[in-house]
Every structure is written in structure tokens, then in C-alpha cells.
Amino acid sequence: MSNCIKLNLHCAEVCHLAMRVVARDSDHAVSAVELCVNICAECATECEKYEYEQCLLSAEACRRTEAHCRNYLKQAAEPESI
């Protein structure tokens, strides 16, 4: 369970970082969002091991965030239309 708590804290920090970097339109936005995808997936997998309501809510939030980040990466990879 301690790993779950640590991952939740790391995940929150990484997601917050990714949000700030994207908001600034940084050249590092894609890298930050990729990190967010990875840690969200890892955190959700860990949280899903436990039956506690808070763990299940965290897992759900991580999966949603992971999906939003994947969507961002897909859009970032598409060439801009002129």
C-alpha cells in the first residue's frame, strides 16, 4: 500500500508539471505529457490492486488523465493544417 501512496504523490506532481508546461506551450510539452501517461498508467495499475474506495477513485482518475494525455499526444503528432 505504501507504493500506492508514493505513486499517487508522484503522479499528482508529474501531472501538475505537464499541465504547466503545456500551458506555457513549451518545447518540452510532449516529453512532459509522455511522462504523465507513463506514471498515470503505473499509478492506476497499482491502485487497482486495492479495494478501498479512495484507491479505486484514484485509479479511475489516473485512467482518465492517461486517456486525455494520449489524446494530446495524438493531436500533437498530427501535422498542422494550413
C-alpha contacts under 8 A as a table, 3 or more apart, distances in Angstrom:
res1	aa1	res2	aa2	distance
1	M	4	C	5.09
1	M	5	I	6.55
2	S	5	I	5.15
2	S	6	K	6.25
3	N	6	K	5.05
3	N	7	L	6.02
3	N	46	E	7.81
4	C	7	L	5.16
4	C	8	N	6.17
4	C	43	C	6.86
4	C	46	E	5.79
4	C	47	C	5.91
5	I	8	N	5.10
5	I	9	L	6.39
6	K	9	L	5.21
6	K	10	H	6.22
7	L	10	H	5.01
7	L	11	C	5.78
7	L	39	I	7.70
7	L	42	E	7.83
7	L	43	C	5.48
8	N	11	C	5.02
8	N	12	A	6.13
8	N	43	C	6.28
8	N	58	S	7.69
9	L	12	A	5.25
9	L	13	E	6.35
10	H	13	E	5.16
10	H	14	V	6.11
10	H	39	I	7.81
11	C	14	V	5.16
11	C	15	C	5.98
11	C	36	C	7.19
11	C	39	I	5.79
11	C	40	C	6.11
11	C	43	C	6.91
12	A	15	C	5.20
12	A	16	H	6.09
13	E	16	H	5.14
13	E	17	L	6.17
14	V	17	L	5.00
14	V	18	A	6.11
14	V	32	A	7.71
14	V	35	L	7.33
14	V	36	C	5.85
14	V	39	I	7.76
15	C	18	A	5.05
15	C	19	M	6.14
15	C	33	V	7.82
15	C	36	C	5.55
16	H	19	M	5.13
16	H	20	R	6.31
17	L	20	R	5.20
17	L	21	V	6.16
17	L	32	A	7.25
18	A	21	V	5.14
18	A	22	V	6.04
18	A	29	A	6.69
18	A	32	A	4.93
18	A	33	V	5.47
18	A	36	C	6.71
19	M	22	V	5.25
19	M	23	A	6.07
20	R	23	A	5.06
20	R	24	R	6.32
21	V	24	R	5.20
21	V	25	D	6.43
21	V	26	S	5.58
21	V	28	H	7.00
21	V	29	A	5.42
21	V	32	A	7.21
22	V	25	D	4.99
22	V	26	S	6.13
22	V	29	A	5.03
23	A	26	S	7.73
25	D	29	A	6.76
26	S	29	A	5.29
27	D	30	V	7.47
28	H	31	S	5.37
28	H	32	A	6.25
29	A	32	A	5.13
29	A	33	V	6.10
30	V	33	V	5.13
30	V	34	E	6.06
30	V	73	L	6.64
30	V	76	A	7.60
31	S	34	E	5.08
31	S	35	L	6.28
32	A	35	L	5.15
32	A	36	C	6.24
33	V	36	C	4.81
33	V	37	V	6.19
33	V	69	C	6.04
33	V	72	Y	7.96
33	V	73	L	7.34
34	E	37	V	5.07
34	E	38	N	6.36
34	E	69	C	7.52
34	E	70	R	7.97
34	E	73	L	7.63
35	L	38	N	5.15
35	L	39	I	6.20
36	C	39	I	5.32
36	C	40	C	5.89
36	C	66	E	7.16
36	C	69	C	7.24
37	V	40	C	5.26
37	V	41	A	6.17
37	V	65	T	7.62
37	V	66	E	4.86
37	V	67	A	7.90
37	V	69	C	6.07
37	V	70	R	6.84
38	N	41	A	5.29
38	N	42	E	6.28
38	N	66	E	7.86
39	I	42	E	5.01
39	I	43	C	5.90
40	C	43	C	5.05
40	C	44	A	5.97
40	C	62	C	4.92
40	C	63	R	6.71
40	C	65	T	7.02
40	C	66	E	5.69
41	A	44	A	5.22
41	A	45	T	6.19
41	A	62	C	6.75
41	A	63	R	6.66
41	A	66	E	6.52
42	E	45	T	5.23
42	E	46	E	6.29
43	C	46	E	5.15
43	C	47	C	6.08
43	C	59	A	6.93
43	C	62	C	6.85
44	A	47	C	5.06
44	A	48	E	6.01
44	A	58	S	6.97
44	A	59	A	4.10
44	A	60	E	7.09
44	A	62	C	5.43
44	A	63	R	6.31
45	T	48	E	5.26
45	T	49	K	6.94
45	T	59	A	7.12
46	E	49	K	5.59
46	E	50	Y	7.86
46	E	59	A	7.95
47	C	50	Y	5.85
47	C	55	C	5.00
47	C	56	L	6.37
47	C	58	S	6.75
47	C	59	A	5.33
48	E	51	E	7.39
48	E	55	C	6.76
48	E	56	L	6.08
48	E	59	A	5.99
50	Y	55	C	6.26
50	Y	56	L	7.31
51	E	55	C	6.89
51	E	56	L	6.75
52	Y	55	C	5.28
52	Y	56	L	6.38
53	E	56	L	5.15
53	E	57	L	6.13
54	Q	57	L	5.05
54	Q	58	S	6.06
55	C	58	S	5.04
55	C	59	A	6.10
56	L	59	A	5.03
56	L	60	E	6.18
57	L	60	E	5.10
57	L	61	A	6.21
58	S	61	A	5.07
58	S	62	C	6.08
59	A	62	C	5.06
59	A	63	R	6.19
60	E	63	R	5.17
60	E	64	R	6.26
61	A	64	R	5.14
61	A	65	T	6.11
62	C	65	T	5.10
62	C	66	E	5.95
63	R	66	E	5.00
63	R	67	A	6.19
64	R	67	A	5.14
64	R	68	H	6.27
65	T	68	H	5.05
65	T	69	C	6.06
66	E	69	C	5.12
66	E	70	R	6.14
67	A	70	R	5.08
67	A	71	N	6.21
68	H	71	N	5.04
68	H	72	Y	6.26
69	C	72	Y	4.94
69	C	73	L	6.23
70	R	73	L	5.05
70	R	74	K	6.15
71	N	74	K	5.05
71	N	75	Q	6.23
72	Y	75	Q	5.17
72	Y	76	A	6.04
73	L	76	A	4.94
73	L	77	A	6.18
74	K	77	A	5.27
74	K	78	E	6.64
75	Q	78	E	5.30
76	A	79	P	7.81
